[in-house]
Amino acid sequence: MDNATTLQNKLILEIQKKYPLSRVFRQNVGSAYPLQTFKRALAFIVEGVTPPWFRPVQYGVVGSGDIGGWIHINGVAVACHVEVKIDKDEQREAQEKFEATIKRCGGIYVIARDLDGGMAALANAIAELKRRAIVVKP
């Protein structure tokens, strides 16, 4: 069984191979302290004081899929997010809200627990968009 990173990498390669004009990439979400800020604050922290300007930088969009980008369908770039879940991992509330928003706006959001299942879910989502005639050739 693949870990999350390995599955993400396999999905990125497979999606871009199957949908050649599409572009998907890894999307990290979280927070971190910039190294320079940490170095500047270190003297304060050693003394047991947390400077008020010492706070982490937030990056990424909370709730977005682990893989994001667009799928090229009939001349249109459609927003696409793939959330990778391993074993019994479940979606968090922010991910459910993000999924609802993307789908409501005509985009694709799928959950992948393995390579074949993720690719099948993506193919089904694309077929559904085509069936509903949301994506038409310009």
Phi, psi and omega per residue, in radians:
M1 nan 2.415 -3.133
D2 -1.369 2.621 2.944
N3 -1.459 3.055 -3.030
A4 -1.072 -0.767 -3.104
T5 -1.119 -0.763 3.127
T6 -1.094 -0.768 3.126
L7 -1.121 -0.717 3.104
Q8 -1.042 -0.804 -3.140
N9 -1.090 -0.746 3.117
K10 -1.112 -0.738 3.130
L11 -1.112 -0.763 3.119
I12 -1.008 -0.841 3.140
L13 -1.094 -0.774 -3.096
E14 -1.180 -0.720 3.138
I15 -1.106 -0.795 -3.109
Q16 -1.253 -0.414 3.060
K17 -1.321 -0.768 -3.092
K18 -1.304 -0.589 -3.126
Y19 -2.126 1.423 -2.928
P20 -1.042 -0.531 3.138
L21 -1.561 0.071 3.129
S22 -1.534 2.754 3.076
R23 -2.397 2.132 3.078
V24 -2.283 2.652 -3.064
F25 -2.666 2.831 3.135
R26 -1.232 2.373 3.112
Q27 -2.111 2.009 3.101
N28 -1.633 2.517 3.099
V29 -2.307 2.374 3.107
G30 2.855 -2.685 3.107
S31 -2.595 2.682 3.136
A32 -2.751 2.748 3.058
Y33 -1.602 2.190 3.062
P34 -1.049 2.484 -3.057
L35 -1.006 -0.780 -3.126
Q36 -1.094 -0.710 3.115
T37 -1.114 -0.720 -3.139
F38 -1.133 -0.771 3.131
K39 -1.062 -0.717 -3.130
R40 -1.146 -0.621 -3.077
A41 -1.496 -0.254 -3.027
L42 -0.960 -0.759 -3.132
A43 -1.082 -0.660 3.102
F44 -1.171 -0.792 -3.073
I45 -1.098 -0.687 3.114
V46 -1.042 -0.600 3.130
E47 -1.441 0.003 3.126
G48 1.462 0.291 -3.136
V49 -1.998 2.310 3.062
T50 -1.784 1.983 3.137
P51 -1.099 2.518 -3.105
P52 -1.116 -0.428 -3.142
W53 -1.485 -0.053 -3.102
F54 -1.531 1.702 3.130
R55 -2.540 2.688 -3.084
P56 -1.299 2.742 3.039
V57 -1.629 2.271 3.094
Q58 -1.532 2.473 3.091
Y59 -2.428 2.676 -3.125
G60 1.432 3.015 3.124
V61 -1.861 2.069 -3.108
V62 -1.045 2.248 3.116
G63 1.666 -0.268 -3.117
S64 -1.176 2.805 -3.130
G65 -1.201 2.783 3.086
D66 -1.100 -0.526 3.104
I67 -2.098 2.320 3.136
G68 -2.482 2.856 3.127
G69 2.666 -2.419 3.123
W70 -2.481 2.681 3.054
I71 -1.963 2.296 3.140
H72 -1.504 2.008 -3.134
I73 -2.274 2.028 3.089
N74 0.884 0.764 3.082
G75 1.462 0.110 -3.106
V76 -2.151 2.406 3.053
A77 -1.562 2.024 -3.108
V78 -1.849 2.246 3.115
A79 -0.973 2.358 -3.087
C80 -2.420 2.268 3.078
H81 -2.294 2.374 3.089
V82 -2.135 2.109 3.084
E83 -1.715 2.155 -3.134
V84 -1.663 2.192 3.107
K85 -2.189 2.314 -3.139
I86 -1.950 2.480 3.120
D87 0.954 -2.108 -3.060
K88 -1.752 0.275 3.105
D89 -0.978 2.482 3.125
E90 -2.140 2.760 3.070
Q91 -1.173 2.463 3.006
R92 -1.483 2.875 -3.099
E93 -1.007 -0.734 3.140
A94 -1.089 -0.619 3.119
Q95 -1.220 -0.677 3.100
E96 -1.114 -0.728 3.124
K97 -1.154 -0.727 3.123
F98 -1.108 -0.763 3.111
E99 -1.006 -0.826 -3.131
A100 -1.058 -0.715 -3.136
T101 -1.151 -0.822 -3.140
I102 -1.051 -0.811 -3.122
K103 -1.153 -0.685 3.136
R104 -1.099 -0.536 -3.132
C105 -1.577 0.140 3.079
G106 1.568 0.219 3.132
G107 -1.660 -3.081 -3.100
I108 -2.007 2.329 3.038
Y109 -2.481 2.067 3.126
V110 -2.263 2.767 3.070
I111 -1.908 2.283 -3.128
A112 -2.061 2.182 3.061
R113 -1.830 -0.275 3.043
D114 -2.727 2.966 -3.058
L115 -1.079 -0.897 -3.095
D116 -1.127 -0.752 3.131
G117 -1.120 -0.712 3.119
G118 -1.136 -0.755 3.131
M119 -1.181 -0.642 3.100
A120 -1.162 -0.731 3.116
A121 -1.103 -0.687 3.117
L122 -1.149 -0.792 3.114
A123 -1.062 -0.710 3.110
N124 -1.126 -0.714 3.134
A125 -1.139 -0.703 3.100
I126 -1.141 -0.774 3.112
A127 -1.055 -0.688 3.124
E128 -1.134 -0.721 3.083
L129 -1.074 -0.762 3.126
K130 -1.140 -0.707 -3.136
R131 -1.087 -0.718 -3.130
R132 -1.401 -0.019 3.109
A133 1.028 0.536 3.069
I134 -1.272 -0.668 -3.141
V135 -1.751 2.048 3.120
V136 -2.234 2.680 3.136
K137 -1.214 2.265 -3.113
P138 -1.190 nan nan
